[in-house]
Amino acid sequence: MPLHCVVPKPENSDNYTMEALPNMSDPESCNTAVLAYPVQANSQSLLQMTLYPITLKFEEIVYKVGLEQKGFCCDGTLSSGEKTILNGVTGLVCPGEILAMLGPSGSGKTTLLTALGGRLTGKLSGKITYNGQPFSGSIRRQTGFVAQYDVLYPHLTVTETLLFTALLRLPNSLTRDEKAQHVEQVITELGLTRCRNSMIGGPLFRGISGGEKKRVSIGQEMLINPSLLLLDEPTSGLDSTTALRILTTVKRLASGGRTVITTIHQPSSRLYHMFDKVVLLSEGCPIYYGPASTALEYFSSIGFSTSITVNPADHLLDLANGIGPDSKHAIEQGDNTEQEQKSVREVLISAYEKNISTRLKAELCSLDVNNYSYTKDATTSKSPLFSLSPSQLKKAVNHNSEGLVA
């Protein structure tokens, strides 16, 4: 996906021109602002104009945790061991794409998402790069992380919650009125106008709905205009219609040039087809990485096709649990054993190593992230987010450019 929408750091003019940037691999020393949309005074979003697209690459990610066992060694000391949570996960996500992490509970989805967000401590090995560079303070400031559980003050209204976030997290170069303007347009963009003056609510009193709370959580991260947006199961506990609205919002945010990664549990068929790429995990091991649209075709090619029309996500989760098409009848009869499920998983892991892993590693080794780019025609954008005057834009862009270094 091409990435040639760049503008030099503004000096004394409100009219900017488009120029190509040869190297975006070093965000620490970068003196330019990448555009998700061409600039038109008074009609474009501040946050869109100062967006720095991020190409995220992760290779052979392995994560282990220590375990204390209830046994003693010969010398009388307590024996200990390790459990592998992630085992050799590799992939690439480009600006404008949504990568979905699928897998049963405990497969390592949230752990991988946390690692990609630079939040994981412990025995983590492998290589994670952002535009070819390791995680840094500047990348952290360009990353939004939406946790699975909404952490919101129950007695604040939607507007108060977002305004409080804006006052704390937006640069001091913006006035209170300008920050309030950001909040107003986030509320409009995320469809929160109807509940803007309603309290969040909590266990002791009723407030806004679960879907509205999730949109408020996403709005808190969107205020800082993240180039990389990570979401941990954003549709959990929501009905199918509300989940579709949430993911439609996320898809629209990705179309502006953001790199979006989400974990998701049992998406509907409509949700599944909104993803660009899928990583399928089984007990921490990858068994598929690639376009969401070709996943069923891949598994069919290695002998795991389904004879009935099913939700692709359901079929993938069955396979991740070690349940092949031939073993579904055995499960219904109660004859499927854990050993049979383990055998299915071993076959899928072996097929991944043979058919996907080797080719993927070769492609990533030859990949130059500087040639990966994102372009967006202004005529395709209908988002009115954060339209500011040229003077407001100039002041904020200068501040963000100067503050990019960690």
Beta strands, then each sheet from edge to edge (+ up, - down):
strand 1: 6-8
strand 2: 32-34
strand 3: 56-72
strand 4: 78-93
strand 5: 98-102
strand 6: 123-130
strand 7: 143-146
strand 8: 228-232
strand 9: 259-263
strand 10: 277-282
strand 11: 285-291
sheet 1: 1+ 2-
sheet 2: 4+ 3- 6+
sheet 3: 7+ 8+ 9+ 5+ 10+ 11-
end
